[in-house]
Amino acid sequence: MPRRPPPQIKTRAFLANLPIFSEMGATELDRIAAGTVPLYFDKGQSIVQCGDPCTGFHLVVYGQVKLAFTSPQGVEKVVEIIRPGQSFGEALMFLDKPYVVFAQALADSMLLHVTKQAVFEELGPNPFARRMIAGLARRLHGLETGCSSASSARAALASRTARSCSSPSSCRSRSPRSGSCGAFHRDDDIS
């Protein structure tokens, strides 16, 4: 049986209904929507790997995305499950750092990739604003995952790692198959 084509959405309308874009005017939304690309992933498909450059951030329209890393002992550690209406990659985009986790579709999923270029063109050349927004994005994700002590510990570790993983070379043991990231080589207790 042939696969049905994925559903189409009105990107601008979807973005306008998200808290991160709700205060924007029509012209700003039009420009952000123009710099947004719909992406479709099958269940189990890789979205990004640890060490990949962050070229924007992702919003989940439908499906679920797992953010995780593989410990030096080869054990997969799930950092967060991203659901419809949630996003990932904002802090890394603003900090201009590579991914410190891998992302994998847990179900057939549609994501919107909001490009770094579109966001930065709206912000202009103000590095202070970018750093402040990066800190807020990191904090927001820490608060969202802070509902349990285990989630909070994982979020704190991911945040610490994002600050220390300043270049793809610092994710030196990256493996496309395992998602292993060398940024976790320290003796951090992440369980």
Phi, psi and omega per residue, in radians:
M1 nan 2.238 -3.129
P2 -1.175 2.586 3.141
R3 -1.322 2.389 3.089
R4 -1.213 2.532 3.071
P5 -1.151 2.562 -3.141
P6 -1.137 2.625 3.132
P7 -1.154 2.594 3.094
Q8 -1.726 2.583 3.087
I9 -2.225 2.872 3.028
K10 -1.594 1.772 -3.014
T11 -0.971 -0.833 -3.101
R12 -1.040 -0.764 -3.138
A13 -1.144 -0.703 3.110
F14 -1.096 -0.831 -3.137
L15 -1.066 -0.706 -3.096
A16 -1.081 -0.451 -3.115
N17 -1.560 -0.003 3.119
L18 -1.642 2.455 -3.123
P19 -0.955 -0.646 -3.083
I20 -1.095 -0.464 -3.109
F21 -1.986 0.015 -2.985
S22 -1.122 -0.396 -3.117
E23 -1.635 0.062 -3.106
M24 -1.462 2.626 3.068
G25 -1.413 2.987 -3.084
A26 -1.042 -0.755 -3.117
T27 -1.142 -0.740 3.102
E28 -1.094 -0.787 3.119
L29 -1.064 -0.688 3.114
D30 -1.053 -0.758 -3.127
R31 -1.184 -0.725 3.113
I32 -1.145 -0.753 3.134
A33 -1.074 -0.638 3.122
A34 -1.144 -0.469 3.118
G35 -1.722 0.394 -3.113
T36 -2.046 2.330 -3.074
V37 -2.066 2.212 3.057
P38 -1.315 2.400 3.132
L39 -2.251 2.457 -3.122
Y40 -2.105 2.345 -3.122
F41 -2.309 2.414 3.039
D42 -1.413 2.746 3.080
K43 -0.920 2.279 3.125
G44 1.546 -0.187 -3.088
Q45 -1.313 2.471 3.103
S46 -1.317 2.435 3.108
I47 -1.824 -0.914 3.030
V48 -2.485 2.759 3.083
Q49 -2.019 2.732 3.060
C50 -1.011 2.317 -3.139
G51 1.648 -0.257 3.077
D52 -1.130 2.506 3.072
P53 -1.154 2.530 3.119
C54 -1.610 1.874 -3.065
T55 -1.750 0.211 -3.123
G56 2.772 -2.895 3.056
F57 -2.220 2.845 -3.045
H58 -1.988 2.442 3.029
L59 -2.037 2.336 3.119
V60 -1.548 2.133 3.080
V61 -1.536 -0.889 2.999
Y62 -2.562 2.784 -3.082
G63 1.712 -2.873 3.111
Q64 -2.517 2.567 3.137
V65 -2.238 2.307 3.086
K66 -1.684 2.249 2.985
L67 -1.827 2.169 -3.055
A68 -2.698 3.014 3.010
F69 -2.500 2.846 3.085
T70 -1.848 2.163 -3.118
S71 -1.181 2.877 3.089
P72 -1.007 -0.422 3.105
Q73 -1.459 0.008 3.107
G74 1.516 0.199 -3.132
V75 -1.668 2.248 3.112
E76 -1.305 2.301 3.108
K77 -2.058 2.051 3.130
V78 -1.453 2.200 3.139
V79 -1.563 -0.746 -3.079
E80 -2.874 2.629 2.980
I81 -1.884 2.135 -3.115
I82 -1.699 2.231 -3.072
R83 -1.958 3.015 3.139
P84 -0.922 2.353 -3.116
G85 1.554 -0.189 3.117
Q86 -1.715 2.911 -3.068
S87 -2.403 2.911 3.027
F88 -2.618 2.660 3.073
G89 1.766 -0.106 -3.064
E90 -1.060 -0.893 -3.073
A91 -1.057 -0.770 -3.137
L92 -1.123 -0.647 3.114
M93 -1.078 -0.835 -3.112
F94 -1.209 -0.543 3.120
L95 -1.459 -0.137 -3.103
D96 1.004 0.840 3.136
K97 -2.094 2.719 3.116
P98 -1.331 2.911 3.094
Y99 -1.109 2.396 3.113
V100 -1.855 0.047 3.065
V101 -2.388 2.956 2.971
F102 -1.846 2.722 3.115
A103 -2.127 2.336 -3.105
Q104 -2.403 2.412 3.108
A105 -1.260 2.191 3.078
L106 -1.551 -0.223 3.103
A107 -2.640 2.899 3.012
D108 -0.954 2.256 -2.965
S109 -2.410 2.613 2.977
M110 -2.065 2.244 3.101
L111 -2.135 2.694 2.954
L112 -1.910 2.213 3.088
H113 -1.747 1.908 3.093
V114 -1.548 2.006 -3.002
T115 -1.256 2.554 3.079
K116 -0.986 -0.732 -3.116
Q117 -1.018 -0.780 -3.128
A118 -1.109 -0.755 -3.127
V119 -1.170 -0.822 -3.090
F120 -1.167 -0.556 3.073
E121 -1.129 -0.611 3.098
E122 -1.234 -0.622 -3.111
L123 -1.356 -0.487 -3.049
G124 1.381 -3.021 -3.001
P125 -1.525 0.786 -3.089
N126 -1.807 1.707 -3.114
P127 -1.136 -0.517 3.107
F128 -1.078 -0.822 -3.137
A129 -1.076 -0.710 3.137
R130 -1.111 -0.751 3.140
R131 -1.172 -0.687 3.128
M132 -1.135 -0.776 3.123
I133 -1.121 -0.656 3.100
A134 -1.058 -0.771 3.111
G135 -1.105 -0.716 3.102
L136 -1.138 -0.707 3.123
A137 -1.117 -0.740 3.103
R138 -1.072 -0.773 -3.129
R139 -1.128 -0.764 3.134
L140 -0.990 -0.821 -3.127
H141 -1.184 -0.558 3.066
G142 -1.146 -0.698 3.122
L143 -1.229 -0.684 -3.135
E144 -1.116 -0.610 -3.098
T145 -1.676 0.059 -3.070
G146 -1.473 0.329 -3.110
C147 -1.255 -0.411 3.092
S148 -2.352 2.753 -3.090
S149 -1.124 -0.624 3.124
A150 -1.167 -0.780 3.106
S151 -1.095 -0.720 -3.131
S152 -1.098 -0.734 3.124
A153 -1.125 -0.734 3.118
R154 -1.127 -0.735 3.137
A155 -1.118 -0.709 3.128
A156 -1.117 -0.723 3.121
L157 -1.129 -0.769 3.133
A158 -1.080 -0.702 3.127
S159 -1.151 -0.774 3.100
R160 -1.064 -0.714 -3.118
T161 -1.177 -0.684 3.107
A162 -1.035 -0.669 3.131
R163 -1.220 -0.580 -3.065
S164 -1.576 -0.323 -3.086
C165 -1.572 1.446 -2.987
S166 -1.539 -0.220 3.132
S167 -2.695 2.782 3.121
P168 -0.992 -0.496 -3.136
S169 -1.213 -0.404 3.098
S170 -1.339 -0.244 2.992
C171 -1.670 0.970 -2.896
R172 -1.193 -0.392 -3.133
S173 -1.793 0.478 -3.124
R174 -1.018 2.351 3.103
S175 -2.304 2.094 -3.116
P176 -1.015 -0.554 -3.117
R177 -1.372 -0.683 -3.035
S178 -1.682 -0.368 -3.066
G179 1.301 0.235 -3.102
S180 -1.184 2.411 -3.099
C181 -2.196 2.161 -3.115
G182 -1.121 -0.203 3.113
A183 -1.153 -0.267 -3.127
F184 -1.751 0.512 -3.109
H185 -1.402 -0.237 3.133
R186 -1.272 3.027 -3.135
D187 -1.548 0.768 3.117
D188 -1.193 2.406 3.053
D189 -1.570 1.908 -3.037
I190 -2.013 0.090 -3.119
S191 -1.505 nan nan
